[in-house]
Structure formats: structure tokens, C-alpha cells
């Protein structure tokens, strides 16, 4: 058996594995899209201005005689929105007009703008809702999406009726990022973790994700402009430690409620969707 033959066999096996994985991902993606469709949602695209296009899942045909309160779900770093919120689609679509956008630079949401901040993301989602004539709504954001949801609530208190921050330390300081990278992720640059380019980097991210971007301490405008905030956290979150949730609760004061979901890490909405959904549902219906 020649060395060339062995190399050829290894290459064929690798190609087979890549092809097989692509088929599995494609099949699962199709299943998730069918889940959203079965919940009464359809994939739509809107040009929110001359530079930015936002792709989102929203109601197929809203019933004007029976309007539902709008609920916006904002995803974190990772795959498209429907991959991150699929356990919530059918549950919340029963009683809410559900809007699940892909943030700009994710999925088919694109822009020609040079802006890259969570404020720009918040403005883009706000423009989308304006285009759809959605005037007042609830917002729930997980991880990076929590930063965007926070900015929306701070900028438009008259629009955001209630805010849900899930696994998102909007109270992060620069020193927290340094400690996180050096001690837990064991990487030199944040982008190596959040935008992995190798299998090893992806493995580290996934290990932290289940059982950032740089951010300065925000001006806590929420103390003055929004009345109700729900904070949802995984008990064993290794990206944003539980202590950040406790600190955030203290910063926001009596208007905020903290719910910790046991035996979950950074994605409680996926790891324990039943408890996550019930917690958020009760909060939105009080």
C-alpha cells in the first residue's frame, strides 16, 4: 500500500465527512425554518434605509381584528436568529406578534455603512419596526442581543414596554474582558473567541456557551426611562458569570427582577426552553 494511496484515502474520507456534515446542517436548518413557518412566521426582508437591509422572521398575515402585543427577540453571536430562538417560536407566537430579526452582519442582514456598534444595531432594528408600523413592543435579547436590546430601551423608552436581558452583562467593564480572556477563554484577542477561525477556537467557544465584545460600563439610563426589566441567567454561565447578573440587578434596583435557571450555562433559552419560556411569559403578562 503506497503512501500516495493512503493520502488519497484520507482525502476522500475528509471530503465525505465535510459533505455529510453539510447535509446534516442543511437538514437541521430546514427543520428550524419549518418550525418557524408552522408558528405562523415567514422569512422577510426590508430595506430600512438606503444602506441597510434587515432579514427577519415575522407574522405571515397579522389579523387586524385580533392584534397581538409585539415581541422582538434579538440573538447573540453565532448562527442565524432562527437557530438561536427556535425553542421560543411556537410558544410565544401563540399570544404575541413575534419579530425575530437577523442583526446586521448576520444571515442575510447587510449594510454598506461603516458603523459596527450595538447602537447601530439598535437603530437598525428600530428602523425595521418603524417600517412595519410597530409602535410599541417588548424586547428580549440574549448575549450580544442583550446589549442591543438595552440600547433600544435606553433610546426609546416610549416604545419599549418591557425589557428582557438574558445572559448579557451590559454592565461589563474593560477589566472584565481582560479577566475573561486570560483566565477562562485563555486567548489573547476577543475576536478569536467570538469569531473563531479554527476548530480549536470554536471548541473553546462552544465549551463556554453551554453547561464580546469589548464594552464599557454604560450610563444606566434605564434607571430613569424604563419601569420593568427581567434578567434571566444560566446558573453556570462561563461567558458572563452569574456575579454580573447579581451586580446588574443591584444597579437597576427594585424595577429589575433576576431569575437564575439551574443547570444551564450561556444559552438557557436552548438548554431549558420550558423554564425560560415560562419565566419570560409570566413577566410579559403581569
N, C-alpha and C positions, 0 to 999 in steps of 0.2 A: 504494500500500500504506500504510494508515493506521498510526499509532503504536499504536492500540488493538489492531489485528490482530497486530502484531509482538509486543506484550506477551502477547497470548493464546497465540501460537505458542510463545513461550519458556516460559510457564507449563505448557503441555501437554507440552513436551519435558522439563521438570524433573520433572513428575509421572510421566512414562514412565520416566525414569531411576531415580527412587525406587522405583517399583513393580518394575522389573527387578532392582535391587539386592536388594530384599526377597526376591524369588523365588530369586535365587542363594544368598543366605544361608540361606533355608529349605531349599533342596535340599541344600546342604553340611551343614547341621545334621542333616538326616535321614540322610545318608550316614554321618556320625560316630556317630549313635545305632545304626545298623545294624552298624557296626564293633564297637561295644561289645557289642551283643547277640550277634553272631556269636562273640565271645570268651567267651561263657558268662556275661555280666553282664546284670543287669536294673536299671532305674531304680526306686529305692525311697525311701520317706520314713518317718522315725521321729521321734516327739516325744521328745526326750532329757530334757526336764523340762517343767514347767508353762508355761514361757515360750518355749522354743526348739525349733524343728523343723529337722531336717537332712535334706536331699535328697542321695542318693548313688547311685553305681553299685556293686553288689556281686554276689557269686556268686548265680546263679539258684537252684541246689539243691546245696548242699555235700554231698559224698559222705563220710559219717562213717567208712567203711571205708578211705578213702584221703585223709586230711587233708593239706592243703597249708599251708605256712607263710604266715601273713597278711602282706600288703604293703600299706601305706597310702600313696597318692600325694596330695600336697597342692599345689594350684595357686597361682598368683600372681594379681596384679591383672589384670583383663581378662575375657574371656568365660568361660562355664561350664567346669567341670572337664573335660568330655569333649572340648572344643575344644583344651585345652592338653595333654592326655595321650593323644590318640588314637594317636600312633605307638607308644605303650608297651602299649596294652591287650592286643592279641593276643599280643605277645611274652611278657609277664610272666604272663598268665593261664594259660599252659600249665603252669607249675610253682608258681604262687603263688595263694593266695586273695586276689584283688585287691579293695581297697576304695578308691573314688575319690569322696570327698565334695565337694560344693559348700560352701565355707566360708560362714559366716553373712553375710548381706547379698549373697551371690552366688547367681544362679539362683533356685531355689525354697527355699533355706535362709533362714529368717526367725527373728526373735526380738522379744519385747516388752521385753527388757532394755535398759537404757541403756548397758550395757558396750560398749566398742569396741576393746579392746586385743587383741594377739595372744595374751595369756594367756587371755582369754575364748574366743578361737577354739580354743586348745589344749584347754581344759576341755570345750568343746562336742564336739570330735572324740573326746576321751576318753570322754565320756558315751555317745556313739554306739556306740563299740566295746564298752563295758560292756553296753549294751542288747543287742548282738549276741552277747554271751558270747565275745568275742575277748579273750583274756587277755594274750597276749604277741605282739609283732609287730615288723616292720621299718617304718620311716617314711622316706619320701623327700619333700622339699619343694623347690619351685623358687621363687625370688624371694620374694615375701611369704609363700608357703607354707613357705619355709625357716625364717623366723622362728617360725612356728607349730610346725614340726617340732622346732626347737631347744628351745622351751619344753616340749613334750611329753617330750622326752628328759631335760630337767633336772628336771621334776616327778616323772616316773615311770620311774626307771632300771630298776626291776624289770619293767616292761612293754616298754620299747623295747629290743629286742635289738641292733639296728644302726641307725645314722642316716646318711642321705644328705642333704647340703646342696648344692643345685645353684643356682648363680648367685644366692646370697643372702648378703649381707655382714652377718651377725649381729654382727660386730664394728664396725659403723658408729658413728661419733661425731657429735655435733651439727655440728661444723665440717665434716664430710664432706658433710652435707646442704647446707650453705650453698655450699660449693665446687661441688657437683654442679649446683645450681640456677643459680648465676650463670655458671659457665664452660661447662657442656655443654648444659643444657636452656635456658638463657637465659630463665628465668621467675622471677617473684618469689615464688610460692607453690607448695608441693609438690603441693597438690591440683589445681592447674591442669594438672600433668603427669599424675599418676596417675589423675585423674578428669576427662578432657578434656571440655569443654563446646562446643568449636568444632572445625571441621575442621582449622584450623591447629594447635591444641593436640594433636589426635590424630595429625597428621602428625609432630610432634616426637617423641611417644611411640613411634610405630612406627619412626621413624628410629633411635632409641636401642635399641629392643627387638631388632631383627635387624641382621647384618653389614654414695614411700616415706614410704615414710612415715618421720616422724622417729623416730630410735631412739638411745638412749644406749648406751654401752659396757656390755654385760651382765656380770653376775658369772659368770665362767666355771666354773659348777658342773660342766660336762662333764668338767673335769679330774679330778673325783673320782667321778663317778657313771656314766660310760659308757665302755666299753672300746674301741669301734671307731667311727670316723667317716670317711665318704668325702666329700670335697669335689670337686665337678665344676664346671668353669667354662668359659665360652666365651673363646677367645683374645682376641677384640676386643669384649668386653662394655663398653658405654659407659654403662650404668647403675651397675653395680658393677664398677669397674676391677679388672683382674687383680691389682693390687698388694694389694687387700683379701683376695683368696684366699690369697696368699702369707703375709700377716700372720696370717690366721686359722689357717693350717697351723702357723705358729710358736707361736701362742698355745695351740693344742691339743696340740702336741708329738708324740711318737712314735706315739700312738694314732691320729693322723689321717693320711690319705693324700690327696694332691692330684692330680687328673687334669685336664689342660687339653686341650680339644678344639679343634683348629686350624680356622681359617676359619669360626668361629661367633661370635655375639655373645651376647645375653642369653637366648636360647632354644635352647641346644644340643640339647635333647631333641626339638625340632621340626626344626632345621636339619640335624642329623646324627643321626637317631634310631638308626641301626645302631651307631655307635660308642658313643653314650650308653648304649643298652640293654646292650651287651656289657660295658661298664665296670661298670655297676651290677650286672649279673647275676653277674659274677665276684666282686665284693665280697660280695654276699649269700650266695654259695655256698662261700666259703672256710671 
